[in-house]
């Protein structure tokens, strides 16, 4: 059995698959009134009063 080293237990920092490359542009989208968001309990629509649950 091969002896494991500290490098074996660390996450692979040298190898980055192509899909992990940073994407240019903003990291988050700005939500506008009327946008719908999926939550763990259902769907919510953004209104001027905040997110309201929709069915």
The first five atom37 places (N, CA, C, CB, O) and aatype in JSON, in Angstrom:
{
  "aatype": [20, 20, 20, 20, 20, 20, 20, 20, 20, 20, 20, 20, 20, 20, 20, 20, 20, 20, 20, 20, 20, 20, 20, 20, 20, 20, 20, 20, 20, 20, 20, 20, 20, 20, 20, 20, 20, 20, 20, 20, 20, 20, 20, 20, 20, 20, 20, 20, 20, 20, 20, 20, 20, 20, 20],
  "atom_mask": [
    [1, 1, 1, 1, 1],
    [1, 1, 1, 1, 1],
    [1, 1, 1, 1, 1],
    [1, 1, 1, 1, 1],
    [1, 1, 1, 1, 1],
    [1, 1, 1, 1, 1],
    [1, 1, 1, 1, 1],
    [1, 1, 1, 1, 1],
    [1, 1, 1, 1, 1],
    [1, 1, 1, 1, 1],
    [1, 1, 1, 1, 1],
    [1, 1, 1, 1, 1],
    [1, 1, 1, 1, 1],
    [1, 1, 1, 1, 1],
    [1, 1, 1, 1, 1],
    [1, 1, 1, 1, 1],
    [1, 1, 1, 1, 1],
    [1, 1, 1, 1, 1],
    [1, 1, 1, 1, 1],
    [1, 1, 1, 1, 1],
    [1, 1, 1, 1, 1],
    [1, 1, 1, 1, 1],
    [1, 1, 1, 1, 1],
    [1, 1, 1, 1, 1],
    [1, 1, 1, 1, 1],
    [1, 1, 1, 1, 1],
    [1, 1, 1, 1, 1],
    [1, 1, 1, 1, 1],
    [1, 1, 1, 1, 1],
    [1, 1, 1, 1, 1],
    [1, 1, 1, 1, 1],
    [1, 1, 1, 1, 1],
    [1, 1, 1, 1, 1],
    [1, 1, 1, 1, 1],
    [1, 1, 1, 1, 1],
    [1, 1, 1, 1, 1],
    [1, 1, 1, 1, 1],
    [1, 1, 1, 1, 1],
    [1, 1, 1, 1, 1],
    [1, 1, 1, 1, 1],
    [1, 1, 1, 1, 1],
    [1, 1, 1, 1, 1],
    [1, 1, 1, 1, 1],
    [1, 1, 1, 1, 1],
    [1, 1, 1, 1, 1],
    [1, 1, 1, 1, 1],
    [1, 1, 1, 1, 1],
    [1, 1, 1, 1, 1],
    [1, 1, 1, 1, 1],
    [1, 1, 1, 1, 1],
    [1, 1, 1, 1, 1],
    [1, 1, 1, 1, 1],
    [1, 1, 1, 1, 1],
    [1, 1, 1, 1, 1],
    [1, 1, 1, 1, 1]
  ],
  "atom_positions": [
    [[0.84, -1.18, 0.0], [0.0, 0.0, 0.0], [0.89, 1.24, 0.0], [-0.96, 0.0, 1.22], [1.85, 1.33, 0.76]],
    [[0.57, 2.18, -0.85], [1.39, 3.39, -0.96], [1.17, 4.29, 0.25], [1.07, 4.15, -2.27], [0.08, 4.35, 0.82]],
    [[2.21, 4.96, 0.61], [2.13, 5.87, 1.75], [1.53, 7.19, 1.29], [3.54, 6.09, 2.39], [1.95, 7.76, 0.29]],
    [[0.53, 7.68, 2.03], [-0.12, 8.94, 1.66], [0.62, 10.11, 2.26], [-1.6, 8.94, 2.12], [1.11, 10.04, 3.39]],
    [[0.71, 11.18, 1.51], [1.39, 12.38, 1.97], [0.37, 13.49, 2.21], [2.46, 12.83, 0.94], [-0.82, 13.32, 1.95]],
    [[0.85, 14.62, 2.7], [-0.03, 15.76, 2.95], [-0.66, 16.25, 1.65], [0.75, 16.9, 3.63], [-1.81, 16.69, 1.64]],
    [[0.08, 16.16, 0.54], [-0.44, 16.61, -0.76], [-1.63, 15.76, -1.19], [0.66, 16.56, -1.83], [-2.48, 16.24, -1.93]],
    [[-1.7, 14.5, -0.76], [-2.82, 13.64, -1.13], [-4.11, 14.07, -0.43], [-2.51, 12.18, -0.8], [-5.21, 13.84, -0.94]],
    [[-3.99, 14.67, 0.74], [-5.17, 15.06, 1.51], [-5.65, 16.47, 1.16], [-4.87, 14.97, 2.99], [-6.78, 16.83, 1.49]],
    [[-4.81, 17.27, 0.51], [-5.2, 18.63, 0.14], [-6.07, 18.61, -1.11], [-3.96, 19.51, -0.1], [-5.94, 17.72, -1.95]],
    [[-6.96, 19.6, -1.24], [-7.72, 19.67, -2.5], [-6.78, 19.95, -3.67], [-8.8, 20.77, -2.42], [-5.72, 20.55, -3.5]],
    [[-7.17, 19.52, -4.82], [-6.32, 19.68, -6.0], [-6.32, 21.14, -6.43], [-6.81, 18.77, -7.17], [-7.25, 21.61, -7.08]],
    [[-5.28, 21.85, -6.06], [-5.22, 23.27, -6.4], [-4.51, 23.49, -7.74], [-4.5, 24.05, -5.3], [-4.71, 24.52, -8.38]],
    [[-3.71, 22.52, -8.17], [-2.98, 22.7, -9.42], [-3.83, 22.39, -10.63], [-1.74, 21.84, -9.44], [-3.7, 23.03, -11.67]],
    [[-4.71, 21.41, -10.51], [-5.54, 21.01, -11.65], [-6.88, 21.72, -11.56], [-5.74, 19.47, -11.68], [-7.61, 21.57, -10.59]],
    [[-7.21, 22.5, -12.58], [-8.51, 23.15, -12.63], [-9.17, 22.78, -13.95], [-8.39, 24.7, -12.48], [-8.68, 23.17, -15.01]],
    [[-10.28, 22.03, -13.9], [-10.94, 21.66, -15.14], [-11.42, 22.9, -15.9], [-12.12, 20.73, -14.85], [-11.61, 23.95, -15.29]],
    [[-11.62, 22.81, -17.2], [-12.0, 23.98, -17.99], [-13.29, 24.64, -17.52], [-12.15, 23.58, -19.43], [-13.44, 25.86, -17.65]],
    [[-14.22, 23.87, -16.97], [-15.49, 24.46, -16.53], [-15.34, 25.23, -15.24], [-16.54, 23.39, -16.37], [-16.3, 25.88, -14.81]],
    [[-14.17, 25.2, -14.58], [-13.96, 25.95, -13.35], [-13.28, 27.29, -13.61], [-13.12, 25.14, -12.38], [-12.99, 28.02, -12.67]],
    [[-13.03, 27.62, -14.88], [-12.38, 28.89, -15.18], [-13.33, 30.04, -14.84], [-11.96, 28.96, -16.67], [-14.54, 29.91, -15.04]],
    [[-12.81, 31.15, -14.33], [-13.69, 32.27, -14.0], [-14.39, 32.84, -15.24], [-12.9, 33.37, -13.3], [-13.79, 32.94, -16.31]],
    [[-15.63, 33.2, -15.08], [-16.43, 33.75, -16.17], [-16.39, 35.27, -16.06], [-17.9, 33.21, -16.14], [-16.64, 35.81, -14.99]],
    [[-16.08, 35.98, -17.15], [-16.04, 37.44, -17.07], [-17.44, 38.02, -16.86], [-15.42, 38.02, -18.33], [-18.44, 37.44, -17.29]],
    [[-17.5, 39.15, -16.2], [-18.77, 39.83, -15.98], [-19.17, 39.8, -14.52], [-19.86, 39.19, -16.82], [-18.43, 39.28, -13.69]],
    [[-20.34, 40.37, -14.2], [-20.76, 40.41, -12.8], [-21.07, 39.03, -12.26], [-21.98, 41.32, -12.64], [-21.52, 38.15, -12.99]],
    [[-20.83, 38.84, -10.97], [-21.05, 37.53, -10.35], [-22.52, 37.32, -10.0], [-20.19, 37.4, -9.09], [-22.96, 36.18, -9.91]],
    [[-23.26, 38.38, -9.81], [-24.67, 38.27, -9.42], [-25.52, 39.13, -10.34], [-24.87, 38.69, -7.94], [-25.08, 40.15, -10.85]],
    [[-26.75, 38.69, -10.53], [-27.67, 39.5, -11.32], [-28.46, 40.4, -10.38], [-28.63, 38.59, -12.16], [-28.68, 40.06, -9.22]],
    [[-28.86, 41.53, -10.87], [-29.66, 42.46, -10.08], [-31.12, 42.13, -10.33], [-29.34, 43.97, -10.44], [-31.59, 42.14, -11.47]],
    [[-31.85, 41.84, -9.25], [-33.25, 41.46, -9.38], [-34.11, 42.7, -9.57], [-33.73, 40.66, -8.14], [-33.88, 43.74, -8.94]],
    [[-35.11, 42.58, -10.46], [-36.02, 43.68, -10.75], [-37.42, 43.31, -10.26], [-36.02, 44.01, -12.27], [-37.7, 42.13, -10.01]],
    [[-38.28, 44.28, -10.13], [-39.66, 44.02, -9.71], [-40.31, 43.06, -10.7], [-40.47, 45.34, -9.6], [-40.2, 43.23, -11.91]],
    [[-40.99, 42.07, -10.18], [-41.66, 41.09, -11.01], [-40.85, 39.83, -11.24], [-41.99, 41.69, -12.33], [-41.39, 38.84, -11.74]],
    [[-39.55, 39.83, -10.88], [-38.72, 38.63, -11.04], [-39.21, 37.53, -10.09], [-37.22, 38.96, -10.79], [-39.62, 37.81, -8.97]],
    [[-39.15, 36.31, -10.56], [-39.57, 35.16, -9.76], [-38.33, 34.38, -9.35], [-40.57, 34.24, -10.54], [-37.42, 34.18, -10.15]],
    [[-38.31, 33.94, -8.09], [-37.18, 33.19, -7.56], [-37.71, 31.89, -6.96], [-36.4, 34.02, -6.5], [-38.75, 31.87, -6.32]],
    [[-36.97, 30.8, -7.18], [-37.35, 29.52, -6.6], [-36.68, 29.38, -5.25], [-36.97, 28.35, -7.54], [-35.46, 29.55, -5.14]],
    [[-37.45, 29.08, -4.21], [-36.91, 28.87, -2.87], [-37.16, 27.42, -2.46], [-37.54, 29.85, -1.84], [-37.74, 26.65, -3.22]],
    [[-36.72, 27.07, -1.27], [-36.91, 25.69, -0.81], [-38.37, 25.4, -0.51], [-36.07, 25.43, 0.44], [-38.77, 24.24, -0.47]],
    [[-39.19, 26.44, -0.3], [-40.6, 26.22, 0.02], [-41.53, 26.49, -1.15], [-41.0, 27.09, 1.18], [-42.74, 26.28, -1.02]],
    [[-41.02, 26.94, -2.28], [-41.88, 27.21, -3.43], [-41.32, 28.34, -4.27], [-43.3, 27.54, -2.98], [-40.1, 28.46, -4.41]],
    [[-42.19, 29.17, -4.83], [-41.77, 30.28, -5.67], [-42.16, 31.59, -5.02], [-42.39, 30.16, -7.08], [-43.18, 31.67, -4.33]],
    [[-41.35, 32.63, -5.24], [-41.64, 33.94, -4.7], [-41.4, 34.98, -5.79], [-40.76, 34.24, -3.45], [-40.46, 34.86, -6.57]],
    [[-42.27, 36.0, -5.83], [-42.14, 37.08, -6.8], [-41.72, 38.34, -6.05], [-43.48, 37.32, -7.57], [-42.23, 38.64, -4.98]],
    [[-40.77, 39.06, -6.63], [-40.28, 40.29, -6.01], [-41.26, 41.42, -6.27], [-38.88, 40.65, -6.55], [-41.55, 41.75, -7.42]],
    [[-41.77, 42.02, -5.21], [-42.67, 43.17, -5.3], [-42.01, 44.34, -4.59], [-44.07, 42.86, -4.69], [-40.91, 44.2, -4.06]],
    [[-42.68, 45.49, -4.58], [-42.1, 46.65, -3.9], [-42.02, 46.43, -2.39], [-42.92, 47.9, -4.19], [-41.23, 47.09, -1.71]],
    [[-42.82, 45.51, -1.85], [-42.79, 45.21, -0.41], [-41.8, 44.09, -0.09], [-44.19, 44.82, 0.07], [-41.61, 43.77, 1.09]],
    [[-41.19, 43.49, -1.08], [-40.26, 42.38, -0.86], [-40.75, 41.15, -1.6], [-40.12, 42.07, 0.65], [-41.63, 41.25, -2.46]],
    [[-40.2, 40.0, -1.28], [-40.61, 38.76, -1.95], [-41.93, 38.27, -1.36], [-39.51, 37.67, -1.81], [-42.08, 38.2, -0.14]],
    [[-42.87, 37.93, -2.22], [-44.15, 37.38, -1.8], [-44.32, 36.03, -2.45], [-45.33, 38.33, -2.17], [-44.03, 35.85, -3.64]],
    [[-44.78, 35.07, -1.67], [-44.95, 33.7, -2.17], [-46.07, 33.64, -3.2], [-45.24, 32.74, -1.01], [-47.12, 34.25, -3.03]],
    [[-45.83, 32.9, -4.27], [-46.87, 32.67, -5.27], [-47.09, 31.17, -5.39], [-46.48, 33.28, -6.65], [-46.19, 30.38, -5.11]],
    [[-48.27, 30.78, -5.78], [-48.57, 29.34, -5.93], [-48.74, 28.97, -7.38], [-49.83, 28.97, -5.16], [-49.0, 27.81, -7.69]]
  ]
}
